[in-house]
Amino acid sequence: MTYDDVAFGTRDAFLFKQRKKVMSNGNPSRTARLLDPTRTGQDAESLERNLLRRVVGQDEAVHHVVKAYQTYLAGMACPGRPIGNFLFLGPTGSGKTRMVESAAEALLGDARAMIKIDCAEFAHGHEIAKLIGSPPGYLGHRETHPALSQESLDRYHTDKVKLSLVLFDEIEKASDTLWNLLLGILDKATLTLGDNSRVDFSRALIFMTSNLGAAEMSKLVNPQLGFASGIERPDVSNDEGTQKKVSRAGLEAARRKFTPEFMNRIDKTVVFNSLGVRELRKILDLEVGYIQQRILQSPTATPFVFYCTDQVKDHLLKEGTDVKYGARHLKRVLERNIVQPLANLIATGQVSIGDQLCVDLDEETSNLLFLKDAEGLSLP
């Protein structure tokens, strides 16, 4: 019996054997207590719940981020390295950037509480000065404020959570100079700036996103998206066999692009699942909820509540489903069909504080109808 057997459901047998071993050693009064190394602490569980609520269909990525956070909380993170180095691969609109924003929101209270580096801005080697500053003696030395300074890294620390989130978005678009710079950060958690000062990344989670292999992935995925008379068609985009092929395509594309030295410094490479009908339904409900939050929290808007009928949701999903663009296309459809009409109603004074609106569908014309159900309700 091995400890691996315990993890796969034979813990009672393992415990019995351990107790028997203790008895045979002549110490019958001593009993062994089986521990459960799969449990997570309250803070890690809270992070997991928050991420699963905000990020749809990417449970594997959530699991690895939570595991790294739990290791950090326990003080068991590898000394002299970042808390975790993650490479997120997958098609556009699958939630890679959203994962990092959700982690920032859950841990630090603000989705923007992170350092985000758009790697498309660093396609040429000389542009690296924006990140580390110019060395003394170079033109613009004093005017250059490095984006990766210690002050910037620690800016979003709170009394409870003192870690930093750093996102290198679309890492494949960066020059070799940035990749070489990252080698030191990923391996030694240290960056030397232009003025020879050092930045410590040992309390940072490093995220890198990439669309590498997206073309190959889209060829493998047969989403079968769409609706027939409001009834969901079978969704086979996320069957296990297809997702394994998609993951393999993403990993192979990354290995072709990046050097072995770079890939070897990444703790976990996660290929994000393509979003199917079920996932997009959940995302639609989340996005409608975010629109309602905008209405209630905006300092200038008129606070009111609204809801969409099932027919409207089916219509929006039909219009917003696009395998190439994932959830981003759905968001654009919501902005065009829900947000902009609601903004017009507010600007023209057709809604008042506390009104309740129903968004319905005219099935003959496929136009959305905005109906006032009630007036002047007391809002929470």
C-alpha positions as CSV (number, residue, x, y, z in Angstrom):
1,M,0.0,0.0,0.0
2,T,1.4,3.4,-1.0
3,Y,0.4,6.9,-0.2
4,D,-0.8,7.3,-3.8
5,D,-3.3,4.5,-3.1
6,V,-4.7,6.6,-0.2
7,A,-5.4,9.5,-2.6
8,F,-7.4,7.2,-4.8
9,G,-9.9,6.0,-2.2
10,T,-8.2,3.3,-0.1
11,R,-7.5,5.5,2.9
12,D,-9.2,3.1,5.4
13,A,-6.9,0.2,4.3
14,F,-3.9,2.5,4.6
15,L,-4.9,3.6,8.1
16,F,-5.5,0.0,9.1
17,K,-2.0,-1.0,8.0
18,Q,-0.4,1.9,9.8
19,R,-2.2,1.1,13.0
20,K,-1.1,-2.5,12.7
21,K,2.4,-1.4,12.2
22,V,2.3,0.7,15.4
23,M,0.8,-2.3,17.3
24,S,3.6,-4.6,16.0
25,N,6.2,-2.1,17.3
26,G,5.0,-2.8,20.8
27,N,3.2,0.5,21.4
28,P,-0.5,-0.4,21.6
29,S,-1.5,2.8,23.3
30,R,-0.5,4.9,20.3
31,T,-2.9,5.3,17.5
32,A,-2.3,6.8,14.0
33,R,-4.6,9.6,12.8
34,L,-5.0,9.9,9.0
35,L,-4.4,13.3,7.6
36,D,-6.0,14.7,4.5
37,P,-3.5,16.6,2.3
38,T,-6.2,17.4,-0.3
39,R,-8.1,19.8,1.9
40,T,-7.6,23.6,1.4
41,G,-7.8,26.4,3.9
42,Q,-10.6,28.9,4.2
43,D,-8.8,31.7,2.3
44,A,-8.0,29.3,-0.6
45,E,-11.5,28.0,-0.6
46,S,-12.9,31.5,-0.8
47,L,-10.6,32.3,-3.7
48,E,-11.7,29.1,-5.5
49,R,-15.4,30.0,-5.0
50,N,-14.9,33.5,-6.3
51,L,-13.0,32.3,-9.4
52,L,-15.4,29.6,-10.3
53,R,-18.2,32.2,-10.0
54,R,-16.5,34.7,-12.3
55,V,-14.7,32.4,-14.8
56,V,-16.8,29.9,-16.7
57,G,-15.6,26.6,-18.1
58,Q,-11.9,26.8,-17.0
59,D,-11.9,24.7,-13.8
60,E,-8.3,23.4,-14.4
61,A,-6.9,26.9,-14.5
62,V,-8.8,27.8,-11.4
63,H,-7.4,24.7,-9.6
64,H,-3.8,25.5,-10.4
65,V,-4.1,29.2,-9.3
66,V,-5.7,28.2,-6.1
67,K,-3.1,25.6,-5.4
68,A,-0.3,28.1,-5.9
69,Y,-2.1,30.6,-3.5
70,Q,-2.5,27.9,-0.9
71,T,1.2,27.1,-1.0
72,Y,2.0,30.8,-0.6
73,L,-0.4,31.1,2.4
74,A,1.3,28.0,4.1
75,G,4.7,29.6,3.7
76,M,5.8,26.7,1.5
77,A,6.5,28.6,-1.7
78,C,9.9,28.0,-3.2
79,P,12.3,30.6,-1.8
80,G,13.9,32.9,-4.4
81,R,11.2,32.3,-7.0
82,P,7.8,33.8,-7.8
83,I,4.8,32.2,-6.1
84,G,3.7,30.8,-9.5
85,N,4.6,31.2,-13.1
86,F,1.6,30.4,-15.4
87,L,1.3,30.3,-19.2
88,F,-2.3,30.5,-20.4
89,L,-2.9,29.3,-23.9
90,G,-6.2,29.2,-25.8
91,P,-8.4,30.9,-28.4
92,T,-9.4,34.5,-28.0
93,G,-12.3,35.1,-25.8
94,S,-11.9,32.0,-23.7
95,G,-11.2,33.8,-20.4
96,K,-7.4,33.9,-20.1
97,T,-7.2,37.6,-19.2
98,R,-10.5,37.4,-17.3
99,M,-8.9,34.8,-15.0
100,V,-6.2,37.2,-13.9
101,E,-8.7,40.1,-13.5
102,S,-10.9,37.8,-11.4
103,A,-8.0,36.8,-9.2
104,A,-7.2,40.5,-8.7
105,E,-10.8,41.2,-7.9
106,A,-11.1,38.3,-5.5
107,L,-7.8,38.9,-3.6
108,L,-7.3,42.6,-3.8
109,G,-10.8,44.0,-4.4
110,D,-10.3,45.5,-7.8
111,A,-10.0,43.8,-11.2
112,R,-7.4,46.4,-12.2
113,A,-5.2,45.8,-9.2
114,M,-2.4,44.2,-11.2
115,I,0.4,45.2,-13.5
116,K,-0.6,44.4,-17.1
117,I,2.1,44.5,-19.8
118,D,0.8,44.5,-23.3
119,C,3.5,42.6,-25.1
120,A,2.5,44.0,-28.5
121,E,4.2,47.2,-27.3
122,F,7.5,45.5,-27.0
123,A,8.0,44.0,-30.4
124,H,11.3,45.8,-30.7
125,G,14.2,45.3,-28.3
126,H,14.9,49.0,-27.6
127,E,11.3,49.4,-26.2
128,I,12.3,47.4,-23.1
129,A,13.4,50.7,-21.5
130,K,9.7,51.2,-20.8
131,L,9.8,48.3,-18.4
132,I,13.2,48.7,-16.7
133,G,14.1,52.4,-17.4
134,S,17.1,53.8,-19.2
135,P,20.6,53.4,-17.8
136,P,22.4,56.5,-16.4
137,G,23.9,58.6,-19.1
138,Y,21.3,57.6,-21.7
139,L,19.0,60.2,-23.1
140,G,15.8,60.4,-21.1
141,H,17.2,58.6,-18.1
142,R,15.5,60.8,-15.5
143,E,12.2,61.0,-17.4
144,T,11.8,57.3,-17.8
145,H,9.7,55.7,-15.1
146,P,10.0,51.9,-15.3
147,A,6.7,50.0,-15.3
148,L,8.2,47.1,-13.3
149,S,9.6,49.0,-10.3
150,Q,9.2,47.8,-6.7
151,E,6.9,50.6,-6.0
152,S,4.6,49.6,-8.9
153,L,4.8,45.9,-7.9
154,D,3.7,46.7,-4.3
155,R,1.1,49.4,-5.1
156,Y,-1.9,47.1,-4.7
157,H,-0.9,45.3,-1.5
158,T,-3.5,45.3,1.2
159,D,-3.2,44.8,5.0
160,K,-4.4,41.2,4.5
161,V,-2.9,40.3,1.1
162,K,0.6,41.3,0.3
163,L,1.1,39.7,-3.1
164,S,1.3,41.1,-6.6
165,L,-0.3,40.0,-9.9
166,V,1.7,40.6,-13.0
167,L,0.2,39.9,-16.5
168,F,2.2,39.7,-19.7
169,D,-0.6,39.7,-22.2
170,E,0.0,38.1,-25.7
171,I,3.5,37.1,-24.8
172,E,4.2,35.7,-28.3
173,K,4.2,39.2,-29.7
174,A,7.1,40.4,-27.6
175,S,10.7,40.5,-28.8
176,D,13.4,38.1,-27.7
177,T,14.7,40.9,-25.4
178,L,11.6,40.7,-23.3
179,W,11.7,36.9,-23.2
180,N,15.3,37.0,-22.0
181,L,14.3,39.5,-19.4
182,L,11.6,37.2,-18.2
183,L,14.1,34.3,-17.7
184,G,15.5,36.0,-14.6
185,I,12.2,37.0,-13.2
186,L,10.7,33.5,-13.6
187,D,13.8,31.7,-12.3
188,K,15.2,34.0,-9.6
189,A,12.3,36.4,-8.9
190,T,14.7,39.3,-9.5
191,L,14.8,42.1,-12.1
192,T,17.6,44.6,-12.4
193,L,16.5,48.0,-13.5
194,G,18.4,50.5,-15.6
195,D,19.7,52.3,-12.5
196,N,21.0,49.0,-11.1
197,S,18.3,48.8,-8.4
198,R,16.6,45.4,-8.0
199,V,13.0,44.4,-8.0
200,D,11.9,41.4,-5.9
201,F,9.2,39.2,-7.5
202,S,9.1,36.5,-4.8
203,R,5.7,37.6,-3.7
204,A,4.2,37.8,-7.2
205,L,2.1,35.6,-9.3
206,I,3.3,35.8,-12.9
207,F,0.7,35.2,-15.7
208,M,1.5,35.0,-19.4
209,T,-1.2,34.7,-22.0
210,S,-0.9,33.7,-25.7
211,N,-3.1,32.8,-28.6
212,L,-0.5,30.4,-30.0
213,G,-2.1,27.4,-31.7
214,A,-5.5,29.1,-31.9
215,A,-5.8,28.2,-35.6
216,E,-5.1,24.6,-35.0
217,M,-7.5,24.5,-32.0
218,S,-10.3,26.0,-34.0
219,K,-9.9,23.3,-36.6
220,L,-10.2,20.6,-34.0
221,V,-13.2,22.0,-32.3
222,N,-16.7,21.3,-33.8
223,P,-18.8,23.5,-31.5
224,Q,-22.3,22.8,-32.9
225,L,-23.4,26.1,-31.6
226,G,-26.8,27.5,-32.2
227,F,-30.4,27.2,-31.3
228,A,-33.5,25.6,-32.8
229,S,-36.8,26.8,-31.6
230,G,-35.2,27.9,-28.3
231,I,-33.9,24.4,-27.6
232,E,-30.2,23.9,-27.1
233,R,-28.5,21.7,-29.6
234,P,-26.0,19.1,-28.4
235,D,-22.7,20.6,-27.5
236,V,-19.8,18.4,-28.4
237,S,-17.1,21.2,-28.3
238,N,-15.9,20.2,-24.9
239,D,-15.9,16.4,-25.0
240,E,-12.8,14.9,-23.3
241,G,-11.2,13.6,-26.5
242,T,-11.4,16.9,-28.3
243,Q,-10.1,18.9,-25.4
244,K,-7.0,16.6,-25.1
245,K,-6.3,17.2,-28.8
246,V,-6.8,20.9,-28.3
247,S,-4.4,21.0,-25.3
248,R,-1.8,19.0,-27.2
249,A,-2.0,21.5,-30.1
250,G,-1.6,24.4,-27.8
251,L,1.4,22.9,-26.0
252,E,3.1,22.0,-29.3
253,A,2.6,25.5,-30.7
254,A,4.2,27.0,-27.5
255,R,7.2,24.6,-27.7
256,R,7.8,25.6,-31.3
257,K,7.7,29.3,-30.4
258,F,9.6,29.5,-27.1
259,T,13.0,28.1,-26.2
260,P,13.3,25.1,-23.8
261,E,15.0,27.5,-21.2
262,F,11.8,29.6,-21.3
263,M,9.3,26.7,-21.1
264,N,11.3,25.1,-18.3
265,R,10.8,28.0,-16.0
266,I,7.0,27.9,-16.3
267,D,5.3,26.1,-13.4
268,K,2.2,25.2,-15.3
269,T,1.0,25.7,-18.8
270,V,-2.8,25.6,-19.1
271,V,-4.7,25.4,-22.3
272,F,-8.1,27.0,-21.9
273,N,-11.2,25.1,-23.1
274,S,-13.2,26.4,-26.0
275,L,-16.5,27.8,-24.8
276,G,-19.6,25.8,-25.8
277,V,-23.2,26.6,-25.5
278,R,-23.5,25.8,-21.8
279,E,-20.6,28.0,-20.9
280,L,-21.9,30.9,-23.0
281,R,-25.3,30.6,-21.3
282,K,-23.6,31.1,-17.9
283,I,-21.5,34.0,-19.2
284,L,-24.6,35.7,-20.6
285,D,-26.2,35.6,-17.1
286,L,-23.0,37.0,-15.6
287,E,-22.7,39.8,-18.1
288,V,-26.4,40.8,-17.7
289,G,-25.7,40.9,-13.9
290,Y,-22.7,43.2,-14.5
291,I,-24.8,45.5,-16.6
292,Q,-27.3,45.7,-13.8
293,Q,-24.4,46.6,-11.4
294,R,-23.3,49.4,-13.7
295,I,-26.8,50.9,-13.6
296,L,-27.0,50.7,-9.8
297,Q,-23.4,51.9,-9.1
298,S,-23.0,54.6,-11.6
299,P,-22.9,58.0,-10.0
300,T,-24.6,59.7,-13.0
301,A,-27.1,57.0,-14.2
302,T,-30.7,56.7,-13.0
303,P,-30.8,53.6,-10.8
304,F,-33.5,51.1,-11.9
305,V,-33.7,47.3,-12.4
306,F,-34.3,45.3,-15.5
307,Y,-34.6,41.6,-16.5
308,C,-34.5,39.7,-19.8
309,T,-37.0,37.0,-20.8
310,D,-35.8,33.5,-21.8
311,Q,-36.7,34.3,-25.5
312,V,-34.4,37.4,-25.3
313,K,-31.5,35.3,-23.9
314,D,-31.9,32.7,-26.6
315,H,-31.9,35.5,-29.2
316,L,-28.8,37.2,-27.7
317,L,-26.9,33.8,-27.6
318,K,-27.8,33.1,-31.2
319,E,-26.5,36.5,-32.3
320,G,-23.5,36.4,-30.0
321,T,-22.2,32.9,-30.6
322,D,-19.0,32.9,-32.6
323,V,-16.4,30.2,-32.3
324,K,-13.6,32.6,-33.5
325,Y,-14.2,35.3,-30.9
326,G,-15.6,33.4,-27.9
327,A,-17.2,35.4,-25.1
328,R,-15.9,38.7,-26.5
329,H,-18.4,38.6,-29.4
330,L,-21.2,38.0,-26.9
331,K,-20.2,41.0,-24.9
332,R,-20.3,43.2,-28.0
333,V,-23.8,41.9,-28.8
334,L,-24.9,42.8,-25.3
335,E,-23.5,46.3,-25.6
336,R,-25.3,46.9,-28.9
337,N,-28.6,45.3,-28.0
338,I,-29.0,46.0,-24.2
339,V,-26.5,48.7,-23.0
340,Q,-27.0,51.2,-25.7
341,P,-30.8,51.1,-25.8
342,L,-30.9,51.4,-22.0
343,A,-28.5,54.4,-22.2
344,N,-30.9,56.0,-24.7
345,L,-33.9,55.4,-22.3
346,I,-31.9,57.0,-19.4
347,A,-30.8,60.0,-21.6
348,T,-34.3,60.7,-22.8
349,G,-35.9,60.5,-19.3
350,Q,-38.1,57.5,-20.2
351,V,-37.0,55.7,-17.0
352,S,-37.1,57.0,-13.4
353,I,-35.5,56.0,-10.1
354,G,-36.8,52.6,-9.0
355,D,-38.5,51.6,-12.3
356,Q,-38.5,47.9,-13.3
357,L,-38.0,47.1,-17.0
358,C,-38.7,43.9,-18.9
359,V,-36.7,43.2,-22.1
360,D,-38.8,41.0,-24.3
361,L,-38.6,39.8,-27.9
362,D,-40.9,40.6,-30.8
363,E,-40.8,37.2,-32.5
364,E,-42.1,38.5,-35.8
365,T,-39.5,41.2,-36.3
366,S,-36.8,39.8,-33.9
367,N,-36.6,43.2,-32.3
368,L,-36.1,43.7,-28.6
369,L,-38.9,45.4,-26.7
370,F,-38.3,47.4,-23.6
371,L,-41.4,47.4,-21.3
372,K,-41.9,49.2,-18.0
373,D,-43.3,46.7,-15.6
374,A,-43.4,48.9,-12.5
375,E,-42.5,52.4,-11.3
376,G,-40.7,53.7,-8.3
377,L,-39.8,50.5,-6.6
378,S,-37.6,50.7,-3.5
379,L,-34.1,49.6,-4.5
380,P,-31.7,47.7,-2.3
